[in-house]
Amino acid sequence: MRIGTRSTPSQAAQLSPSQLQEINLLDREYGVQQIQGIVRPKPPTYMLMLESSGFFTTNAALSAVSPHSDWVARPGLRAAWMPQITERLSLMAMSYYSLWRYAEMKQINFDDFGAQAWLMYQIGRNQLPGGFSRFSGWAGYRYQRLMSPWNWGHLLYENHFVEIGGRAAWSPLNRVTVWLGGNAAVSVAGAPDQLRRHEFSAQSGALWQLTPRLRFTALYRLAWFDYVNLGRNDLNHLFFLGFGCQIMKNLRTDLFVNGVLNRSSGSPYSYNALNTGLGIQISQTW
């Protein structure tokens, strides 16, 4: 079974409000995509997005022994409700469904569903290059479910998290934003029991708005995964570089490369992976 040889994706999401706004770690072990569109004076309340990415990975199963490279397609759909409560406080509720399909290793194909609800506090909303806020903090609930392709009842993994996080951002140069952030996600329920884990991470990054439509992003994230019932701990490093282009108002594309180094207290779960690919998002906000 696939879940015996790789760490479960914490994604996709697994999407915090900061990821919704700037760096969306759709799959923390595979890549990063932007989902923020053009910044508007009045923040949108609703969002609907059709997204698709394709990439090449050097380690499809995230295996420590005999890694197998493969091509991966990941189409998906997400919807969000983001009402503004006060000038600095907002609510974000989101759900998504995505398909993971491998060109050769079809036996590890799976579907990924997630839902989350957050309260978010922001200072200097969308004031910095790239639409960043000077400070943002959030707290909420996140759910993730992995299952066999098109089979909701065949559960591979699920987890319920209570999560808090924050991020501070600065603009040291014209059209450049740098940030530091972190989050803690505590698992309150899940199945199977041996795959439940708490997730703690810190990240730093920089965004350079090259032109009104083109941006470059660099990101490093350090995460610690504490498996509740196994006595296993993983230290996970993610490095990311990407170019994003806002082709039209509602159409965006991203070219990215990222590397993952996972070091586990259980040696069979230590792995390396290098991934590169292209993502496209068609979105509508109102």
N, C-alpha and C positions, 0 to 999 in steps of 0.2 A: 504494500500500500504506500502511496506517495508520501503520506504524512509521517511515515516512519523514517524517511531519509532526509527531510528538509524541515527547516523551521517554518512555522506558519506565517504567511504574509501579515504584517501588521499595518494594514493600509487603511490601502488601498484606503487604506485606507482610512476606518481608523483615521479619520480626517478631522483635524482640529480647526478651529476658526482661523488661526494664522495660516494653516495650510490652505484653507479655502481662499484666503485673500492673496497670498503671495506664492509660497512654495508648497505645492500640493504633493505630498508623498503618497501617491496613489498606491505604490507598493514600495515600502522602505527598502526592500531587498532587490528591487529592479530599476527604479528610476523615478524621476521627478518631472512633473508637468505643471505648467502655469494654467490656472483656470480663471484668473482675474482678467476682465476685459478692460475696455477704456474707462478710466475714472470719470464719474459723473458728479455734478454738484449735488444732486439728490441721490443718496444710496438706493439701489434697487431693492425691492421687497421680495420678488420672486425670481428664481433662475431655473431654466431648463437647459440641459446640455447633453448633446450627443458627442461622444468622444471615441477615438480609436487610436491605438498605438501598435507599432510593430517593431520588434527589436531582436537583435542577435545576442545570445548569452553563451558564455563559455562553460556554464555549469547549470544546466536546466533543472536538475533535481536538488541542487545545493548539497551535493554529496562530498564527503571527505575522501572517498576512494573512487578512482576512475571517473572523474567528472566528464559529462557528456554535453557537448555543445548542441545548440538547437536554435531554430527560429520560433518566435512566439508572436501571436496576434492577440490583442486585448481590446475588443470593442466593448462599449458600455454606455449606460444612460444614467444620469443623475438629476435630481430635482432638489431645490432648496427653498425654504421660506425664511426670510431675514428681516423681520419687522424691527424698526427703530423704536425703543421704549422711551429713552431720554436722549439728550444730546450725546452722552457718552456711553450709554448702556443699550445693548441690543440683544435680540434673541436670534439664534440660528438653529433651524431644524433641517436635516438633510437625509436623504436616502439615495442609494445607488445600487446598480446591478451590473456586473461585468463578467465577461466570459474570458477564460484563459485557455487558449488553444495552441498546442505545440505541433510543429510540422512533423517531427519524427516520433517523439516520445508521447504518443497519443494516450498512453495509459495513465499519464498524470494530468490530463485535462481536468479542469474543475470550474465551477461557477462561484462567484464571490458576491455576497450581499452584505450591505452595511447600512446602519441607521444611527443617527446621533442627534442630540439636542443639547445646546449650550447657552449659557449666559455669558456675554462678552462685554468687557469694559475697555474703552479706548480713550487715549489722550492724543490729540493732534491727528484726528482721523484723516487718512489718505493725504497727509501733508508732504510726505517725502517722495523722491523719485521712485517710480514703480508702484505708487499707490499705497505705500506703507504708512502705518500710524507710528507716532513716536513711542508710544507704549501701548501694549494690549495685554490683558489678562482674561482668562476664561475658566469656567468650571462647568462640568456637565456629565452626561452619560453617553456611552458609545457601545454599539453592538456590532459584532461581525460574525458571519456565518459562511463557511465553505461547504460545498456539497458537490456531488457528482454532476456531470453535465446534464442540465435540464431536468434534474431530479431533486426537488426541494426536500423530499423526505429522506434521502440518503445522505445523512450528515457525516461530514469528515471532521469538522471542527467548528466550535462556536465559543464565543467569549463575551461576557458582559463586563464593561469597565466603568468605573467612576474616575474621572480625570480632571486634573487641574494643570494650568500652565501659564506661562507668561513670556513676553518678548519685548525687548527694548531695541530701538533702531535710531541710527544717526545718519546724517548726510555730510561727511567730511569734505566732499568735493562736489562740484556741480554735476548733476545727473548721476550721482553715485550714492547708494544706500548700503550701509553695513548694519548687521544686527546680531544680537545674542539672545538665545531663548532656551527654554527647557520645559519639560512636562513630566508629570507622574501619573500613570494609569494603573489603578489597582483593580485586579480581577475580583469580582464579587460572586460570579457563577460561571460555569462553562462545562463543556464536554468535548472529548473524553477528559476525565480528570487529569490524566498524565500530561496533557498538553496545555492545561491552564497555566498562564504566566502573568506576572506583573511586568510592566514596561516603564522604564525610567530613561529619559534621554535629555541630552543637551546638544544644541547646534549653534553654529556660527556660519555666516554667509555674507555675500556681497552681491549687489545687483548694479550693473552699469547700463543706464539707458542710453544706448549708442545713438539712436535716432528716435523720433516719436513712435516709430513702429518696431524697431529692433532693439533687443536687450540681451545682455550676457549675464549669466548667473553662475556663481560658484558657491558650493555648499559643502560643509563637513558636519556630520552628525555622529555622535557617540551615544550608543544605547546599551543599557544593561537589562537583560531579560532574566527574570527570576521565576523559574518553573515551580509552581506552588507545591506539587506533590511528588517531585522527582529528586529534590536536592541538587538540581542542575542549574547552573548560571552561565549565561552567554554574554560576552562582551562583543558588540557588533559595531564595526566602523563602516560608515558610508561616505564616499567621496563622489561629488557630482559636478559636472560642467555642462552647461547648456546654452544654446542660442534660441531665443524665441522671437517670432515675427507675428505681429498683428496685421494679417493680410487685409482684412476688412473689419468693419465694426464688430461683426459677430463670428468671425473666422480667425482662428489662431493656429499656428503650427510651431512645433518645438523639435529641435535636433539635440540629442543629449548623449553623453557617455558617462557611465558611473562604475565605480568599483566597490565591492563589498568584501570585507574581511571579518569573518565570524570566528571567535575563539571561545570554545566551550569547555566547561569542566568535564563534560563527557566527550572524549576525543572523537567518537564517530560523528559528532555534530559540528566539528570545526571545518570550515570550508572557505574557499575564495571564489569570487565570481567577477567577471568583467562583462558589462552589458552596454550596447550602443544601439540607438534606434531613433525613430521619428514618431511624434504624436501630433494628432490633429483634433481640434475641438470646435464644434459649432454650437454656439450658445445664444440664448435669448433671455434678456432680463427686462423686468418691468416693475 
